[in-house]
Amino acid sequence: MPEQVIASHARSMLTTRLADVSTSDEHTVKPWLSSKLDFSPPVTDLTRAGFPLVGGRLDYLDNRPVAALVYGHSSM
């Protein structure tokens, strides 16, 4: 499965749209992902650590949908 994660990340970098829902609000990202998945993924605020939330998207691992959280870096 690590190969799938790396391939998925590489595919995401080939596009200009990193997130299906673009927002820094974790209270927007979490319900959006929950409406698309059969679970509610935790969305952690990492802004103070220098990684602000950019949004989230759906991805696929082992032929099932999963949540992908997109964080930026404070130097961006």
Residue pairs with C-beta under 8 A, 6 or more apart in sequence:
1 61
1 62
4 61
4 62
5 61
8 59
8 60
8 61
8 68
12 18
12 57
12 59
12 68
18 54
18 55
18 57
18 70
19 54
19 55
19 56
19 57
19 70
20 32
20 55
20 56
20 57
20 58
21 28
21 29
21 32
21 33
21 55
21 56
21 57
22 54
22 55
23 29
23 53
23 55
24 47
24 52
24 53
24 54
24 55
25 53
26 43
26 44
26 45
26 53
29 43
29 53
29 55
29 56
29 69
30 40
30 41
30 42
30 43
32 56
33 40
33 41
33 43
33 56
33 58
33 67
34 40
34 41
36 58
36 65
37 58
37 65
37 66
37 67
41 67
41 69
43 53
43 56
43 69
45 53
46 52
46 53
46 71
47 53
50 73
50 74
50 75
51 71
51 72
51 73
51 74
52 71
52 72
52 74
53 69
53 70
53 71
53 72
54 70
54 71
54 72
55 70
56 67
56 68
56 69
56 70
57 68
57 70
58 65
58 66
58 67
58 68
59 65
59 66
59 67
59 68
60 66
